[in-house]
């Protein structure tokens, strides 16, 4: 409910590459007037924040990098919820501890998971 209007569909922040659908909220190409200039600036800032956050999750979790069109909506919701929770747990753990763990206890080189 926004300004007394009930909205039943999801709305998505988008840029110019997406088709003109009612659910995609795009910024104005040439905004005029304080209201449209303010909306365009805020919409672009929020969209870039979301892109940055999603990029971080893609870099950390390979599951997020893959094609999502093969999964149903509920599965995607569970995956993204789990990934965000795991990411927050990792960040919290890194913030609390400043210990440099030596995982290569035999003195050898430590291989990353992708190298196995």
C-alpha positions as CSV (number, residue, x, y, z in Angstrom):
1,X,0.0,0.0,0.0
2,X,1.6,3.3,-1.1
3,X,-0.1,6.7,-0.9
4,X,-3.5,4.9,-0.3
5,X,-3.1,2.8,-3.5
6,X,-2.9,-1.0,-3.2
7,X,-0.3,-2.6,-5.5
8,X,-0.6,-6.4,-6.1
9,X,2.3,-6.8,-8.6
10,X,6.1,-6.7,-8.0
11,X,7.9,-3.8,-9.5
12,X,11.5,-4.0,-10.7
13,X,14.1,-1.2,-11.1
14,X,15.4,-1.4,-14.6
15,X,17.4,0.6,-17.2
16,X,16.9,1.3,-20.9
17,X,17.8,-2.2,-22.1
18,X,14.6,-3.8,-20.8
19,X,11.3,-3.9,-22.6
20,X,8.6,-1.5,-21.7
21,X,6.5,-3.5,-19.4
22,X,4.3,-2.3,-16.5
23,X,6.4,-4.1,-13.9
24,X,9.7,-2.4,-15.0
25,X,10.3,1.0,-13.4
26,X,12.8,2.9,-15.6
27,X,14.4,6.3,-14.9
28,X,13.5,9.2,-17.2
29,X,15.9,9.8,-20.2
30,X,15.7,13.6,-19.9
31,X,14.1,14.4,-16.6
32,X,12.6,17.9,-16.2
33,X,11.2,19.3,-13.0
34,X,12.5,18.7,-9.5
35,X,10.3,15.6,-8.9
36,X,11.4,13.7,-12.0
37,X,15.1,14.7,-11.5
38,X,15.0,13.5,-7.9
39,X,13.2,10.3,-8.8
40,X,15.7,9.5,-11.6
41,X,18.7,10.2,-9.4
42,X,17.4,8.1,-6.5
43,X,16.3,5.2,-8.8
44,X,19.7,5.0,-10.5
45,X,21.5,5.0,-7.1
46,X,19.4,2.2,-5.8
47,X,19.6,0.2,-9.0
48,X,23.4,0.5,-8.9
49,X,23.5,-0.6,-5.2
50,X,21.5,-3.7,-6.1
51,X,23.7,-4.5,-9.1
52,X,26.8,-4.1,-6.9
53,X,25.3,-6.3,-4.2
54,X,24.3,-9.0,-6.7
55,X,27.8,-8.8,-8.2
56,X,29.3,-9.6,-4.8
57,X,27.0,-12.6,-4.4
58,X,27.9,-13.8,-7.9
59,X,31.6,-13.5,-7.2
60,X,31.3,-15.5,-3.9
61,X,28.7,-18.2,-4.8
62,X,28.9,-20.0,-8.1
63,X,25.2,-21.1,-7.8
64,X,24.2,-17.4,-8.3
65,X,26.3,-17.0,-11.4
66,X,24.5,-19.8,-13.3
67,X,21.3,-19.4,-15.3
68,X,18.3,-19.0,-13.1
69,X,15.6,-19.4,-15.7
70,X,15.5,-23.2,-15.1
71,X,14.4,-22.8,-11.4
72,X,11.0,-22.0,-10.2
73,X,10.2,-18.8,-8.2
74,X,10.2,-20.6,-4.8
75,X,13.5,-22.3,-5.4
76,X,15.1,-19.0,-6.4
77,X,13.7,-17.3,-3.2
78,X,15.3,-20.1,-1.0
79,X,18.6,-19.9,-2.9
80,X,18.9,-16.2,-2.7
81,X,17.8,-16.1,1.0
82,X,20.4,-18.8,1.9
83,X,23.1,-17.0,-0.1
84,X,22.4,-13.6,1.6
85,X,22.4,-15.3,5.0
86,X,25.7,-17.1,4.3
87,X,27.3,-13.9,3.0
88,X,26.3,-12.0,6.1
89,X,27.6,-14.8,8.3
90,X,31.0,-14.7,6.5
91,X,31.2,-10.9,6.7
92,X,30.3,-11.0,10.4
93,X,32.9,-13.7,11.1
94,X,35.6,-11.8,9.2
95,X,34.8,-8.7,11.1
96,X,35.0,-10.3,14.5
97,X,38.3,-12.2,14.0
98,X,41.5,-10.8,12.8
99,X,43.3,-14.1,13.0
100,X,45.3,-15.2,9.9
101,X,44.6,-18.9,9.7
102,X,47.3,-21.2,8.2
103,X,45.2,-23.8,6.4
104,X,48.3,-25.3,4.7
105,X,49.6,-26.8,8.0
106,X,52.1,-29.1,6.2
107,X,53.8,-26.0,4.8
108,X,52.6,-26.7,1.3
109,X,50.6,-24.4,-1.0
110,X,46.9,-24.0,-0.2
111,X,44.7,-24.8,-3.2
112,X,41.5,-23.0,-3.7
113,X,38.3,-25.1,-4.1
114,X,38.2,-24.4,-7.9
115,X,41.7,-25.9,-8.3
116,X,40.8,-29.4,-7.0
